[in-house]
Amino acid sequence: MELTRILQIGAGRSTASMILALANISQLEKWQYTVIDSNAHLLAEIKAQYPHIHVTTLKSQDASEWENHIASHDVVISMVPAFLHPTVAKFCLIYKKHLFTASYISPEMKSLEPQVLKQGLLFMNECGLDPGIDHMSAQRIIDDLHRKGAKILGFESYCGGLVAPESDDNPWNYKFSWNPRNVVLAGQGMSTFIHHKQLKTIPYHQLFDRIDEIEIPGYGIFEGYANRDSTSYEEVYGLRNLETLYRGTLRKLNYCRAWNFFVQLGLTDDTLKLSPQKIKTRKDLFALVLSDSTVENWVEEAKKLVPRANLDDLIRKIEFLHLTKDIDLGFDKDFTPAQALQSILEKHWVLAPGDRDMIAMVHLFKYELNGEILNLKSYLVLEGKDQIHTAIAATVGLPIAFAVESFMKGEVYDTGVKIPVHSKWHEPILKKLENYGVIFKEIHH
């Protein structure tokens, strides 16, 4: 059956470049491209910019409203929060529609694979930045090393959504360019990896104190902290008996141990319910989580909780957020510490007019070839164009756009619950991304 109708559910901050690409592709191919979202103002802007796109404003947050839209399209791109992807997937199964997402494959999504295969459908996941471009670029190197007869001994991969150097003007050296909630809740749970051929774990309360330093040519030294379960990618990448396997997130220097102060205080907790009648201001919130110190004497507690932090730098960071001041939090119903922290950060870590973001990715390989131990560093740095067409939007959205294009044109065929590690996927996508400045450089030594 010819595929001609694309449905995109969700038009958030990481979709601008995807919409631009698919608007052009769909117009050229004479495909129907529909974007649905609950934000009427945003959809009006999209329609004004791309008149041939179909847009529909969702009337509620009820997922059942997606059903009729899914039923009338061929390919569905789900850009809703990750926990809602399985709901989209179940509608896709009912109506026999192909699905693309940028999110990690959840156990629930993976459990659908027998039904997906039975119906001859493709549910492509992890097709964005991280996960996505990291998989594709790493697999390209792995395939090349294997073709040369190399034995891969170690693999480390780091990625971070950051702020471009000329827009880096706050003490945290960070601004939001993607979902703020994900930033606040990052790293919760256990992180696992392989080190010296042994399985290792890092509990959340230690995560931001156990960091690596990673150099990116032209940009300096960054910090990396462990990201999720690295060990699952041994099978995904076709790697065996590695000395090292580690996936991490990048931040600027001194970020991690300062963030660790929030972790140790419990400010990233998303379970404790706080009353707006009792916790009204930032100072109230800060006083709540401090144990032995008064708000005015918080530095003494910081010395105990994060002894390895750069104290002068931490003081600048905390003062920048005005945590010791009577500034109204603005909640009218119960909230969690994580929600309060997110609300505060969203006021201070915003991309201002003229600001640009940046993404950085680094792959480190150790391998044996012809009896010699060698190392390879592959790295990517991409700076955004503006507040809308960010580096995050480009690297999250464009891989999906190009994957959908290849699939709908019949240039590549696949079924099942997949990620884009096969060369039939990553070769054309990475080649097209190079036209948008997504270019990896390599250092061999």
C-alpha positions as CSV (number, residue, x, y, z in Angstrom):
1,M,0.0,0.0,0.0
2,E,1.3,3.4,-0.9
3,L,2.1,5.6,2.1
4,T,1.0,9.2,1.6
5,R,-0.4,10.5,4.9
6,I,1.8,11.6,7.9
7,L,0.4,12.4,11.3
8,Q,2.5,14.2,13.9
9,I,1.2,14.2,17.5
10,G,2.8,17.0,19.4
11,A,4.5,20.2,18.3
12,G,6.7,21.1,21.2
13,R,10.0,22.9,21.4
14,S,12.0,20.0,19.8
15,T,9.9,19.7,16.7
16,A,10.6,23.0,14.8
17,S,13.3,21.5,12.5
18,M,11.2,18.3,11.9
19,I,8.2,20.4,10.8
20,L,10.3,22.5,8.5
21,A,11.8,19.4,6.9
22,L,8.6,17.4,6.6
23,A,6.7,20.5,5.3
24,N,9.2,20.7,2.4
25,I,9.3,17.0,1.8
26,S,5.5,16.5,1.9
27,Q,5.0,19.4,-0.5
28,L,7.5,18.0,-2.9
29,E,6.1,14.4,-2.6
30,K,2.5,15.6,-2.5
31,W,1.9,13.9,0.8
32,Q,-0.7,14.9,3.4
33,Y,1.1,16.2,6.5
34,T,-1.0,16.8,9.6
35,V,0.2,18.2,13.0
36,I,-2.1,18.0,16.1
37,D,-1.4,19.7,19.4
38,S,-3.3,21.3,22.3
39,N,-1.6,24.6,21.8
40,A,-3.8,26.6,19.3
41,H,-1.5,29.6,19.2
42,L,1.5,27.4,18.2
43,L,-0.5,25.6,15.5
44,A,-1.7,29.0,14.1
45,E,2.0,30.0,13.8
46,I,2.8,26.7,12.0
47,K,-0.1,27.1,9.6
48,A,0.9,30.7,8.8
49,Q,4.4,29.6,8.0
50,Y,3.5,26.4,6.1
51,P,0.0,26.9,4.6
52,H,-0.2,23.5,3.0
53,I,0.2,21.7,6.4
54,H,-3.0,20.5,8.1
55,V,-3.3,21.4,11.7
56,T,-5.9,20.5,14.3
57,T,-6.1,21.8,17.9
58,L,-6.8,19.1,20.4
59,K,-9.8,20.0,22.7
60,S,-8.5,18.1,25.8
61,Q,-5.6,16.1,27.2
62,D,-7.6,12.9,26.6
63,A,-5.6,10.5,24.5
64,S,-8.7,9.0,23.0
65,E,-8.9,12.2,20.9
66,W,-5.9,11.0,19.0
67,E,-7.7,7.9,17.8
68,N,-9.6,9.3,14.8
69,H,-6.5,11.1,13.6
70,I,-4.4,8.0,13.8
71,A,-7.1,6.0,11.9
72,S,-7.0,8.3,9.0
73,H,-3.2,8.4,8.4
74,D,-0.5,6.0,7.3
75,V,2.5,6.9,9.4
76,V,2.4,8.4,12.9
77,I,5.1,10.4,14.5
78,S,4.7,10.5,18.3
79,M,6.2,13.6,20.0
80,V,4.2,13.3,23.1
81,P,5.8,12.7,26.6
82,A,7.5,9.3,26.6
83,F,5.1,7.7,29.0
84,L,2.3,8.2,26.4
85,H,4.0,6.5,23.5
86,P,2.5,3.1,24.4
87,T,-1.0,4.6,24.2
88,V,-0.2,5.9,20.7
89,A,1.3,2.5,19.8
90,K,-1.8,0.7,20.8
91,F,-4.0,2.9,18.6
92,C,-1.4,2.2,15.8
93,L,-1.9,-1.5,16.3
94,I,-5.6,-1.3,16.2
95,Y,-5.6,0.7,12.9
96,K,-2.4,-0.9,11.4
97,K,-0.3,2.2,11.3
98,H,3.5,2.6,11.3
99,L,5.0,4.6,14.2
100,F,8.1,6.7,14.8
101,T,9.4,8.2,18.1
102,A,12.5,9.8,19.4
103,S,12.3,8.1,22.8
104,Y,13.9,5.0,24.4
105,I,12.1,1.7,23.8
106,S,10.2,1.1,27.1
107,P,9.5,-2.5,28.3
108,E,5.8,-1.8,27.4
109,M,6.7,-0.8,23.9
110,K,9.0,-3.8,23.5
111,S,6.3,-6.1,24.6
112,L,4.2,-5.1,21.6
113,E,6.7,-6.5,19.1
114,P,5.0,-9.8,18.4
115,Q,1.8,-7.9,17.4
116,V,3.8,-5.4,15.4
117,L,5.5,-8.2,13.5
118,K,2.3,-10.1,13.0
119,Q,0.7,-7.0,11.3
120,G,3.8,-6.2,9.3
121,L,4.3,-2.8,10.9
122,L,7.3,-0.8,11.8
123,F,7.6,0.9,15.2
124,M,10.8,2.9,15.0
125,N,12.1,4.3,18.3
126,E,15.3,6.0,19.5
127,C,15.5,8.0,16.3
128,G,16.4,11.5,17.6
129,L,19.5,12.8,19.2
130,D,20.2,10.9,22.4
131,P,19.0,8.3,21.7
132,G,19.3,8.3,18.0
133,I,22.2,10.1,16.3
134,D,24.4,8.6,19.0
135,H,23.4,5.1,18.0
136,M,23.7,5.7,14.3
137,S,27.1,7.5,14.4
138,A,28.5,4.9,16.8
139,Q,27.3,2.0,14.8
140,R,28.8,3.5,11.7
141,I,32.2,3.5,13.3
142,I,31.7,0.0,14.8
143,D,30.8,-1.4,11.4
144,D,33.9,0.2,9.9
145,L,36.2,-1.1,12.5
146,H,34.8,-4.6,12.2
147,R,35.3,-4.4,8.4
148,K,39.0,-3.6,9.0
149,G,39.3,-6.6,11.3
150,A,39.6,-4.6,14.5
151,K,38.7,-6.0,17.9
152,I,36.8,-3.3,19.9
153,L,38.0,-3.3,23.5
154,G,36.2,-0.3,24.9
155,F,33.4,2.2,24.0
156,E,32.3,5.3,25.8
157,S,29.7,7.8,24.5
158,Y,28.7,11.2,25.9
159,C,26.1,13.7,24.8
160,G,24.7,16.9,26.1
161,G,22.3,19.7,25.2
162,L,24.1,22.9,26.3
163,V,24.3,26.6,25.5
164,A,26.5,28.1,22.8
165,P,29.6,29.9,24.1
166,E,28.5,33.4,23.2
167,S,25.1,32.8,25.0
168,D,26.8,31.3,28.1
169,D,26.2,34.1,30.5
170,N,25.0,32.6,33.8
171,P,27.0,30.9,36.6
172,W,25.5,27.5,35.8
173,N,26.7,27.6,32.2
174,Y,23.4,26.0,31.3
175,K,20.0,27.0,29.8
176,F,17.0,25.0,28.8
177,S,16.7,23.9,25.2
178,W,14.6,20.9,25.8
179,N,12.1,19.5,28.3
180,P,13.0,21.1,31.7
181,R,11.3,18.3,33.7
182,N,13.7,15.8,32.1
183,V,16.6,17.9,33.2
184,V,15.4,18.2,36.8
185,L,14.7,14.4,37.1
186,A,17.8,13.3,35.1
187,G,19.7,10.3,36.5
188,Q,17.1,9.0,39.0
189,G,17.4,5.3,39.6
190,M,20.5,3.2,39.1
191,S,23.1,3.8,36.4
192,T,25.0,0.7,35.2
193,F,28.0,0.3,33.0
194,I,31.1,-1.9,32.4
195,H,34.5,-1.0,33.8
196,H,37.6,-3.2,33.7
197,K,35.3,-6.0,32.4
198,Q,33.2,-5.7,35.6
199,L,29.6,-4.7,35.9
200,K,29.3,-1.4,37.9
201,T,26.4,0.6,39.3
202,I,26.1,4.1,40.6
203,P,23.1,5.0,42.8
204,Y,21.4,8.3,42.2
205,H,22.7,10.0,45.4
206,Q,26.3,9.4,44.2
207,L,25.8,10.0,40.5
208,F,26.7,13.7,40.2
209,D,29.8,13.2,42.4
210,R,31.3,10.5,40.2
211,I,32.1,12.3,37.0
212,D,34.6,12.1,34.1
213,E,36.3,14.9,32.3
214,I,36.0,14.9,28.5
215,E,37.8,17.3,26.2
216,I,36.2,18.5,23.0
217,P,38.7,20.2,20.6
218,G,38.0,24.0,20.3
219,Y,35.5,23.9,23.2
220,G,37.5,22.8,26.2
221,I,36.8,20.4,29.1
222,F,33.3,19.1,29.9
223,E,32.0,16.9,32.7
224,G,30.3,13.6,32.0
225,Y,28.0,11.6,34.3
226,A,26.6,8.1,33.8
227,N,23.3,7.8,31.9
228,R,20.9,4.9,32.5
229,D,21.8,1.3,31.7
230,S,24.8,1.3,29.4
231,T,25.1,-2.5,29.4
232,S,22.0,-3.0,27.3
233,Y,23.9,-1.5,24.3
234,E,26.4,-4.3,24.2
235,E,23.9,-6.5,22.4
236,V,22.4,-3.6,20.4
237,Y,25.8,-2.6,18.9
238,G,27.0,-6.2,18.4
239,L,29.8,-5.8,20.9
240,R,31.1,-8.6,23.1
241,N,33.5,-8.9,26.1
242,L,34.3,-5.2,26.4
243,E,36.7,-3.8,28.9
244,T,34.6,-0.6,29.1
245,L,31.1,0.3,28.0
246,Y,29.8,3.6,29.3
247,R,27.1,6.1,28.1
248,G,27.1,9.5,29.8
249,T,25.6,13.0,29.7
250,L,27.7,16.1,29.2
251,R,27.7,19.3,31.2
252,K,30.0,22.3,31.5
253,L,32.7,22.2,34.3
254,N,31.5,22.6,37.9
255,Y,27.8,21.9,37.0
256,C,27.6,18.3,38.4
257,R,28.8,18.8,41.9
258,A,26.7,22.0,42.2
259,W,23.6,20.0,41.0
260,N,24.6,17.3,43.5
261,F,23.8,19.8,46.3
262,F,20.2,19.8,45.1
263,V,20.2,16.0,45.0
264,Q,21.5,15.7,48.5
265,L,19.0,18.2,49.8
266,G,16.1,16.4,48.2
267,L,15.1,19.2,45.9
268,T,14.9,16.9,42.9
269,D,12.4,14.6,44.7
270,D,9.1,14.3,42.7
271,T,7.1,12.3,45.3
272,L,6.8,14.5,48.4
273,K,3.7,16.7,48.3
274,L,4.1,20.3,49.6
275,S,1.3,22.6,50.5
276,P,1.3,26.1,49.0
277,Q,-0.2,27.4,52.2
278,K,2.9,26.3,54.1
279,I,5.7,26.6,51.5
280,K,5.0,29.9,49.8
281,T,8.4,31.3,48.8
282,R,11.8,30.2,47.5
283,K,13.2,30.8,51.0
284,D,10.5,28.6,52.5
285,L,11.5,25.8,50.1
286,F,15.2,26.2,50.8
287,A,14.6,26.2,54.6
288,L,12.5,23.1,54.3
289,V,15.3,20.9,52.9
290,L,18.2,22.3,55.0
291,S,18.7,20.2,58.1
292,D,21.0,21.9,60.6
293,S,21.5,25.3,59.1
294,T,19.4,28.4,58.8
295,V,18.9,29.7,55.2
296,E,21.3,32.5,55.9
297,N,23.9,29.9,56.9
298,W,23.3,27.4,54.2
299,V,27.0,27.4,53.1
300,E,27.9,25.4,56.2
301,E,25.6,22.6,55.2
302,A,26.9,22.7,51.6
303,K,30.4,22.1,53.0
304,K,29.2,18.8,54.6
305,L,26.9,17.6,51.8
306,V,29.1,18.3,48.8
307,P,32.7,18.6,50.2
308,R,34.3,18.2,46.7
309,A,32.3,21.0,45.1
310,N,33.9,24.3,44.2
311,L,32.5,26.3,47.1
312,D,32.9,29.8,45.6
313,D,31.3,28.6,42.4
314,L,28.5,26.9,44.2
315,I,27.7,30.1,46.1
316,R,27.5,32.1,42.9
317,K,25.2,29.5,41.4
318,I,22.8,29.5,44.4
319,E,22.8,33.2,44.7
320,F,21.9,33.5,41.0
321,L,18.7,31.5,41.7
322,H,17.7,33.7,44.7
323,L,17.0,30.7,46.8
324,T,17.4,32.6,50.0
325,K,14.9,35.3,49.1
326,D,11.2,35.7,49.8
327,I,10.1,35.3,46.2
328,D,6.7,33.7,45.7
329,L,6.8,30.2,44.2
330,G,3.4,30.8,42.5
331,F,1.7,27.5,43.2
332,D,-2.0,27.3,44.1
333,K,-2.1,23.6,44.7
334,D,0.1,20.9,46.1
335,F,3.5,20.5,44.4
336,T,6.7,18.5,44.8
337,P,10.2,19.8,45.4
338,A,11.2,18.9,41.8
339,Q,8.3,20.9,40.4
340,A,9.3,23.9,42.6
341,L,12.9,23.6,41.5
342,Q,11.8,23.3,37.9
343,S,9.6,26.4,38.2
344,I,12.6,28.4,39.6
345,L,15.0,27.2,37.0
346,E,12.7,28.0,34.1
347,K,12.8,31.7,35.1
348,H,16.6,31.8,35.2
349,W,17.8,29.2,32.6
350,V,15.7,30.5,29.7
351,L,17.1,31.1,26.2
352,A,16.8,34.9,25.8
353,P,16.2,36.6,22.5
354,G,19.3,36.2,20.4
355,D,20.6,33.2,22.5
356,R,21.6,30.0,20.8
357,D,22.0,26.5,22.2
358,M,24.5,23.8,21.4
359,I,24.7,20.1,21.4
360,A,28.0,18.1,21.9
361,M,28.5,14.4,21.4
362,V,31.7,12.4,21.9
363,H,32.5,8.7,21.2
364,L,35.7,7.2,22.5
365,F,36.8,3.8,21.1
366,K,39.7,1.6,22.2
367,Y,40.5,-1.2,19.8
368,E,43.1,-3.7,18.7
369,L,44.2,-3.8,15.0
370,N,47.2,-5.8,13.7
371,G,48.5,-6.3,17.2
372,E,48.4,-2.6,18.1
373,I,46.2,-0.9,20.7
374,L,44.6,2.2,19.2
375,N,42.2,4.9,20.2
376,L,39.6,6.9,18.3
377,K,37.7,10.0,19.3
378,S,34.7,11.0,17.2
379,Y,33.0,14.2,18.2
380,L,30.1,16.5,17.0
381,V,29.4,20.0,18.0
382,L,26.3,21.8,16.6
383,E,25.1,25.3,17.5
384,G,21.5,26.3,17.0
385,K,20.3,29.1,14.8
386,D,18.0,30.9,17.2
387,Q,15.5,30.2,20.0
388,I,13.2,28.2,17.7
389,H,15.5,26.4,15.3
390,T,17.8,25.1,18.1
391,A,20.5,22.5,17.8
392,I,18.3,20.3,20.0
393,A,15.4,20.7,17.6
394,A,17.6,19.9,14.6
395,T,19.2,16.8,16.1
396,V,16.0,15.4,17.7
397,G,13.6,16.2,14.8
398,L,15.6,15.8,11.6
399,P,16.6,12.1,12.0
400,I,12.9,11.2,12.3
401,A,12.0,13.3,9.3
402,F,14.6,11.6,7.2
403,A,13.7,8.1,8.5
404,V,10.0,8.7,7.7
405,E,10.9,10.0,4.2
406,S,13.1,7.0,3.4
407,F,10.4,4.6,4.7
408,M,7.5,6.2,2.9
409,K,9.4,6.4,-0.4
410,G,10.1,2.6,-0.1
411,E,13.9,3.2,0.0
412,V,14.1,1.1,3.2
413,Y,11.8,-1.6,4.5
414,D,11.6,-2.9,8.0
415,T,9.2,-4.4,10.5
416,G,9.1,-4.8,14.3
417,V,10.0,-2.6,17.2
418,K,13.4,-1.2,16.1
419,I,16.1,1.4,16.6
420,P,18.1,2.8,13.6
421,V,21.4,0.9,14.1
422,H,21.3,-1.1,10.8
423,S,23.3,0.5,8.0
424,K,20.2,0.7,5.8
425,W,18.9,3.3,8.3
426,H,21.9,5.1,9.6
427,E,23.8,5.6,6.3
428,P,21.2,7.7,4.5
429,I,20.1,9.5,7.6
430,L,23.6,10.5,8.6
431,K,24.4,11.5,5.0
432,K,21.3,13.9,4.9
433,L,22.2,15.3,8.3
434,E,25.6,16.4,7.1
435,N,23.8,18.9,4.8
436,Y,22.5,20.5,8.1
437,G,25.9,20.7,9.7
438,V,25.6,17.5,11.7
439,I,29.2,16.4,10.9
440,F,31.4,14.2,13.1
441,K,35.2,14.8,13.2
442,E,37.7,12.1,14.2
443,I,41.0,12.0,16.0
444,H,43.0,8.7,15.8
445,H,45.9,8.0,18.1
